[in-house]
Amino acid sequence: MSPDPKRPGRLSGRVALVTGAASGIGAGIAQGFAAEGADLALVDLVDESAAAPVLDAARGLGARVSYHRADVSDEKAVRAMAAAATDTHGRVDVLVNNAGIFTQSLLEDMPVADWDRVLAVNLRGTFLVTRVLIEPMPARGWGRVINIASQLGQIGGTEVVHYCASKGAVIAFTKALAREVARRGVLANAIAPGPIQTPLLDAETPAWRAAKLAELPIGRFGEVSEAVPTAVMLASDDGSYYVGQTLGPNGGDVML
Ligand SMILES: NC(=O)c1ccc[n+]([C@@H]2O[C@H](COP(=O)([O-])OP(=O)(O)OC[C@H]3O[C@@H](n4cnc5c(N)ncnc54)[C@H](O)[C@@H]3O)[C@@H](O)[C@H]2O)c1
């Protein structure tokens, strides 16, 4: 990798792949990475037209951007997506596993299908995408994996046992992976944001959001722009001594 003199920045010359990039935190990370000089492979379930605002914003910042429509829980689709992204950009240096979903119900009412789908996207998807994209990183001696977990995976939350289980597992997955690859130059870390204003948060019930707001030390929900700098730091050389950590832009919802 050599930095691109025309696009200076902390990620100049890097190629980053971000899943769930069409909306919310993933869209913000894509834009933040482009602003720091990265080229981008952006992945989401939605049509390319629905992702157009994110693609246009990143291209407006000078990034070379490709879009890959894929369901991260589908092994075949993930393999095809990874091959297309690698063909387009030559390699992927930074992987952000951000795609995630959420439904809400008490455990006793929770449809098994909801449990299965949330675990499939949030946990299996993280495994599948990481497995295929991490493989060439050790030979290059440099790589970053950033998994977007959640503070609910650390402290739990009512009506979201599946989501909490998936995100707690993503944190454990990240620690185990970090131990496997750190000495080969690949650093894996997690970000566990608190409640951030996105369509995912909007989908929670008003009662749930009011209860969460009441217990948040900072007294407000976060903005996407308040989670993005943590991802930029971990992706860049500024993150060179972070291994298996879970960083928390969370408004004080978790204090370790
Ligand atoms: N917003 C919050 O309060 C909050 C807090 C903590 C953690 N998170 C996590 O941050 C991540 C991003 O969430 P967000 O709030 O930006 O949500 P969002 O709903 O705005 O964006 C999620 C994106 O993921 C995509 N996606 C969903 N399923 C997919 C699949 N199977 N394959 C590919 N793409 C898929 C969606 O189409 C969407 O574009 C998620 O992992 C979420 O769990 C969010």
The ligand as an SDF file (V2000), in Angstrom:
LIG
                    3D

 44 48  0  0  0  0  0  0  0  0999 V2000
  -28.3880    2.7640   16.0110 N   0  0  0  0  0  0  0  0  0  0  0  0
  -28.0950    2.3060   17.2040 C   0  0  0  0  0  0  0  0  0  0  0  0
  -28.6010    2.7780   18.2240 O   0  0  0  0  0  0  0  0  0  0  0  0
  -27.0830    1.2000   17.3500 C   0  0  0  0  0  0  0  0  0  0  0  0
  -26.5180    0.9840   18.6110 C   0  0  0  0  0  0  0  0  0  0  0  0
  -25.5980   -0.0210   18.7660 C   0  0  0  0  0  0  0  0  0  0  0  0
  -25.2260   -0.8120   17.6920 C   0  0  0  0  0  0  0  0  0  0  0  0
  -25.7950   -0.5850   16.4820 N   0  0  0  0  0  0  0  0  0  0  0  0
  -25.3780   -1.4470   15.3780 C   0  0  0  0  0  0  0  0  0  0  0  0
  -24.8410   -0.6500   14.3500 O   0  0  0  0  0  0  0  0  0  0  0  0
  -25.0030   -1.3190   13.0990 C   0  0  0  0  0  0  0  0  0  0  0  0
  -25.6530   -0.3620   12.1160 C   0  0  0  0  0  0  0  0  0  0  0  0
  -26.9450   -0.0560   12.6050 O   0  0  0  0  0  0  0  0  0  0  0  0
  -27.7320    1.2630   12.2030 P   0  0  0  0  0  0  0  0  0  0  0  0
  -28.2970    1.8130   13.4370 O   0  0  0  0  0  0  0  0  0  0  0  0
  -26.9080    2.0950   11.3250 O   0  0  0  0  0  0  0  0  0  0  0  0
  -28.9410    0.5830   11.4070 O   0  0  0  0  0  0  0  0  0  0  0  0
  -29.6150    0.8900    9.9890 P   0  0  0  0  0  0  0  0  0  0  0  0
  -30.8610    0.0880    9.9930 O   0  0  0  0  0  0  0  0  0  0  0  0
  -29.6850    2.3670    9.7520 O   0  0  0  0  0  0  0  0  0  0  0  0
  -28.5590    0.2960    8.9430 O   0  0  0  0  0  0  0  0  0  0  0  0
  -28.3110   -1.0810    8.8500 C   0  0  0  0  0  0  0  0  0  0  0  0
  -27.9910   -1.4070    7.3970 C   0  0  0  0  0  0  0  0  0  0  0  0
  -27.7060   -2.8240    7.3140 O   0  0  0  0  0  0  0  0  0  0  0  0
  -28.3340   -3.3290    6.1610 C   0  0  0  0  0  0  0  0  0  0  0  0
  -28.5860   -4.7580    6.3200 N   0  0  0  0  0  0  0  0  0  0  0  0
  -29.5100   -5.3510    7.1100 C   0  0  0  0  0  0  0  0  0  0  0  0
  -29.4700   -6.6770    6.9630 N   0  0  0  0  0  0  0  0  0  0  0  0
  -28.4940   -6.9490    6.0730 C   0  0  0  0  0  0  0  0  0  0  0  0
  -27.9970   -8.1490    5.5040 C   0  0  0  0  0  0  0  0  0  0  0  0
  -28.5110   -9.3360    5.8310 N   0  0  0  0  0  0  0  0  0  0  0  0
  -26.9800   -8.0610    4.6030 N   0  0  0  0  0  0  0  0  0  0  0  0
  -26.4800   -6.8500    4.2420 C   0  0  0  0  0  0  0  0  0  0  0  0
  -26.9240   -5.6670    4.7490 N   0  0  0  0  0  0  0  0  0  0  0  0
  -27.9270   -5.7260    5.6520 C   0  0  0  0  0  0  0  0  0  0  0  0
  -29.6270   -2.5310    6.0440 C   0  0  0  0  0  0  0  0  0  0  0  0
  -30.1720   -2.6150    4.7240 O   0  0  0  0  0  0  0  0  0  0  0  0
  -29.1610   -1.1470    6.4350 C   0  0  0  0  0  0  0  0  0  0  0  0
  -28.7150   -0.4220    5.3060 O   0  0  0  0  0  0  0  0  0  0  0  0
  -25.8360   -2.5710   13.3890 C   0  0  0  0  0  0  0  0  0  0  0  0
  -24.9840   -3.6920   13.5080 O   0  0  0  0  0  0  0  0  0  0  0  0
  -26.4740   -2.2330   14.7190 C   0  0  0  0  0  0  0  0  0  0  0  0
  -26.8090   -3.3880   15.4320 O   0  0  0  0  0  0  0  0  0  0  0  0
  -26.7090    0.3930   16.2720 C   0  0  0  0  0  0  0  0  0  0  0  0
  1  2  1  0
  2  3  2  0
  2  4  1  0
  4  5  1  0
  4 44  2  0
  5  6  2  0
  6  7  1  0
  7  8  2  0
  8  9  1  0
  8 44  1  0
  9 10  1  0
  9 42  1  0
 10 11  1  0
 11 12  1  0
 11 40  1  0
 12 13  1  0
 13 14  1  0
 14 15  2  0
 14 16  1  0
 14 17  1  0
 17 18  1  0
 18 19  2  0
 18 20  1  0
 18 21  1  0
 21 22  1  0
 22 23  1  0
 23 24  1  0
 23 38  1  0
 24 25  1  0
 25 26  1  0
 25 36  1  0
 26 27  1  0
 26 35  1  0
 27 28  2  0
 28 29  1  0
 29 30  1  0
 29 35  2  0
 30 31  1  0
 30 32  2  0
 32 33  1  0
 33 34  2  0
 34 35  1  0
 36 37  1  0
 36 38  1  0
 38 39  1  0
 40 41  1  0
 40 42  1  0
 42 43  1  0
M  CHG  2   8   1  16  -1
M  END
$$$$
